[in-house]
Structures are given as structure tokens and as C-alpha cells.
């Protein structure tokens, strides 16, 4: 966590929220310093769990390790999406298979063959 970035963003958010609290709700608002201290400590506690995952994944792949990837199985789609989305998803799944390749996208960011 970049403490200066966090401090600046939080200061702006607290300023805007306090203005709303004071002018709309006639409340005194919240203390920037109290919130900053509390959430800064959370950031320090979480620091060891945060990393640049692209670097982590690339290192694992370079070392020949297996890297799990997430994908949706088409048989699960039918229970959660209307039929027109099921058709699109089935076509998409045919294109990407087991999730190890990405479909070609047209200029609008739409997977080729899925708009018809």
C-alpha cells in the first residue's frame, strides 16, 4: 500500500462525505485521522498477502509449475442464464475449449462468431 496515495484518496473521500453529512443530514461528520489510522493498520496487516500476481504467475510458469486457471463449465450455464446466453456461451466454450487459449476478438472486443 502506498501510504501517501491512500492518505490523499481518503482525505478527498472524507471531505466529500463530511460535506454531505453536514449539509444534508446536519451531522458533524467523521474524523479523517481516526479512519486513516485504523485502515492504515489494516493495510500493514494485509501487506504480506498482496503481490503482483502477474509476476508470481509468470515465475511459476517459467519454473515449469502448474498454474490453475478458472473457467465456467457450460453445463452450469443453463441453470443461471436465459437460453440466448446459453447459446452464446456454448459457442464461446467451443472456441476456447479447456480455457488454455483465448478467442480472437474483433475490433469491438467481441469474440468472433458470437454476434450472429
Secondary structure by P-SEA (a helix, b strand, c coil): ccaaaaaaaaaaaaaaaaaaaaaccccccccaaaaaaaaaaaaaaacccccaaaaaaaaaaaabbbbbbbbbbaaaaaacccaaaaaaaaaaaaaacccccccccccccccccccc
